[in-house]
Amino acid sequence: MIGLAQNFQGMAVYESKTSTANMTQGWGGREMTPEMRKNMEDRVKKAFEKTFILNFDRNASIYKEEEKIETDANQGGMGRMMASFTGGGGTHYKNVKEKTFIVDKEFMGKEFLVVDSLPKYEWKLESETRQIGAYTCFKATTTRPTSMSDFRNMRRRTEEKKEEKKEGEEVAKTEEKKEEKKTSTSFMDGWEMPKEITITAWYTPDIPVNQGPENYHGLPGLILEVNDGTTVILCSKVVLNVKEKKEIAAPKKGEKVTQAAYDKIVFDKMQEMREMRGGRGGGSFRMGGM
């Protein structure tokens, strides 16, 4: 185990990849050729392959996507658009001592500052180990509720569930005796979000800090890998006692909102966009109006 000096600071590099198979299933409809669909799927997949830098000390950390030059202007636009629909943000600050997090996000051209309490994970520590780089890591598992502003785990609804939902809606309409007939339903028609996600994390006690990527924390060592539903975040490099210290400070720019308030803003905007498109959705729902 590595001893930590009072002014200790470390840096970790993480590679994040998300499986987009469920997300892109059914995109484009009949008007999209197999070649066009394959090209779209490849672009979406690439947009979800990112590199992040975690700068951390004993109590706080900054998690931010590595800045890179986009050689493809279209890919750069795709990446920025996708960032609006994932749990990521510009700068993700968390303070494990104060149990708070602050993330600056841009959604539909507007800047938000999400300020809230860190989630409390009920980790189950297991005896299974594996090697990640030079570090022996231990397995830990937990679950977390999904966020309605993070579409990484969105998936197609099965036909059986669609029928159940349709029948349930008809019953609800009858019971409520609505005076005005609704012509549009939720933009999530044909799609669903699981209520909770099972998380598998691998942490190393050799680096005794309560830190990890995104909002993950609460383990007796730095988290080097997270399997979060369809996303895998893997540490590729660790530097301890860095010579050039980084300022680990919370972002301040944007309209302050809670996580729940931000989720509602995203959900309502997506609903508004769907209605502007004439209520089209279901099997032809396309994220971001693509």
N, C-alpha and C positions, 0 to 999 in steps of 0.2 A: 504493500500500500504506500502511496506517495504522500509525504507530508506536505501540508499547504501553509505557506508563509502568510503573514497578515495581508500583504499586498499582492497575493497570488492572483494571476489571471491566465486563462487558457483560451485556446481557439480550436474548434473542430469543424471539419468540412463534411457536409452531408449531401448525398445524391438521392434525389426523390424521384420515384417513378410511379405512375398510376395506370392501372389497367383500364382502358377506355372501351372495351368490347361491349359491355352492357350499355354504356352511355351513348354510343354511336349506332347501336342496332336500330335499323328501320329508318335512318335518316334519308331524306331526299325524296322518298317515294319513287313512283315509276319514271318520273322525268329525269332521274339521275342514273347515268350509265354505271356499270360495275367499275370502270376505270375512274370515273369521277368520284364515286363513293370511296374507292380505295385511296385515292389521293387525299380526300377529306379526312379519312380515318388516320392516315399517316401524319397529316398536319396536326390533328388533335393530339395524337399520341406524343409527337415531338414537343408540343406546347406544354405537356404535363411532365416532361423530363427536365428537371431543374437541379441546380446546385445551390446550396445554402451555406452560409457561414454563421457559426455560433460562437460569439465571444462571451465568455463567462468568468465570473469570480465566485466568491463564496456564497453570495446572496442574490445576485441578479445576472441576467443575461440578455443579449441582443441576438435575435435570429433574423437574418436577412438574406434575400436571394442575391447571389453573386452577380454583379453587373457584367454584362457581356454585350459585344457588338453583334447585332442581328444582320447577317449577310442577306437575308431574304426579308424584304419589307413586309410581304404578306404574312410571313411567319411571325415577325415582330408584332404585327397587329393581332394575330391569332393569340399570341402569348399574353398580351395585355388584356384582351377580351376574356380569355380563360381565367386570368387572375381574379376577375370580378366574380367568378362563379365557383371559387374554391375557398378553402379555409385560410389561404395565404393572405399576405398583406405586404406593404412596403417594409415596415420595421416592426418586428414582434418583440416587445419587451416584457419580461416577467421578473417579478421580485418574489422569490420563494420565502423570504423572511417576512415580508408584509402580506404575502399570499394574494398578490394582485397581478393583473396583466394589462397591457395597453398595446393596441395594434392600430397603425394607421392604414386605412384602406381607401381605395378609389373605386367607386361604383357608378357607372353611367356618367362619368365626368365630374362627379362630386366627391369631395374628400370627407372622410369620416374618421373619428378617433374613438375606437371601441375601448371602453374602460370598464373593467369588471373584476370580480374575484376569481382567482384560479380555481379550476374544478378540483374537487377532492376525489382522487382515485382510490378505490379499495383494491390495492394490488394484492395478488396472491403470489407469494415468493415461492419459486420451485427450485428443485435441486439440479435440474438439467443445466449443463454448461456447453459453451461453444467458444471457439476462438475467433475474434474479430481483430485482424491486424496483430499487434503485439499483446493484446489484452484478453484475459480470460473473462468471459461474460456469463452471467446467470440469467435465467429466464424468469419473467414475471408476466402475469396476465391480469386483465381487468376488462370491464365493459364501460362504454360511455354512450350517452344519448346522441343522436345525430343532430346536426345543426342544419336548419332550413336554408342557410345561406351558403352551404358547402355542398355542391352537387357532385362531388367525386364518387359518392356511393349511390347515385341515382341509378335506377334500373327499370327495365320494361316490366309492366304489370302483366301477369299471366292472364290468359283468356278467362280462366275460371274466376280469378279475382276481379276481373273487369265486370263479369256478370253479377257477382255478389255486390259490387259497388253500385252497379246500375239499379239492382233491385232495392238496395238500401236507400238510394236517392229517391226512388219513386215513392217508397213508404214515407220517407221524411217529408216529401212535398205534400202528400195527402194529409198527413197529420198536422202540418203547419198551416194548411189551407191558405197558401200564398195568394194574395190579391193580384199580384203581377207576375206574369210568366217570365221566368228567366231564360234567356237565349244562350247564355254562356256559362260554362262551369270552370273549375279550377284549371290553371295551366298545367297542372300535374296529371290531368286525365291521361290514362294510358301509361303513366309512370308512377313509381313509388319510391319512397325512402324507407329503409329499415328503421325501426324505432330506436335500435341501439346497435353499436358496433363492438365486436370483440377485438381487444387490443392485445398483441403480444409484443413485449419489449425485452431487449437484452441489455443489461447494464453491467458495468465493471466496478467492483469495490476498490480496484486499484486507483481509481480517480474519485475520491470520496466527496463529490459535490452533488447536490440535489438538483440536477439540471438535465436538460435534454432538448430535442428539437420541438418546434411549435410550442404547444402548451403542456408538453409532457414533462413531469417532474414527480417527486415523491418517492424515489427509490434510493437506496444507500450506495449510490455511485452514478457516474455519468452514463446516460442512456446512449448506446452506440447504434442501436437499430430499433425501429418501430414498424410493426406490421399492423396497419390501421385500415381494415376493410379492404378496399381495392388499392391502397397506397402502401408502398414500402419506402422507408427512409433509412438509408444506410450510411454510417460514418466511414469515410475513406481516408481521413487524416486527422491526427490530434497533435497539437503543439502545446506543451505546458510551460509555464513561466516565460511567456512571450516577452521579448525584449522591448518591442514597441507596444506600449499599452494603448488600448482603445477606450474611448469614453463610453461607458455603459450607462446610457441615459435614455429615459422614456421619450418617444416622439410627442410632439405638442400640437401639430398642425391638423386641423380638421374639426368638424362638428362632433361634440362629445355625445356618445350614445352608449347604452348598455348592449351586451351581446344579443339579448332578446329583442331589443328595439331595432338593432341592425338587421337581424333575421327577418323581422316583419317588413322592414323597408324593402329588402331584396324580394321577398315573396310578393308583396303588393305590386312592385314595379313589374315583375314578371307577369303577373296577372293582367296588369294594365296593357302590357305589350301584346299579350295574346288577344285581348279584346279589340285592340286597334287593328289587329290582323283579321278581324271579322269573326273572332271566336274559334278560329281553326286551331286544332290541337290534336289530342289523342295520339294516334299513331304517327301523325306528321309533325308533332312538336319538335321544334329545333331550337336549341339553346342560343340565346343572344340574337334571335331573328335571322340566323344564318340560313 
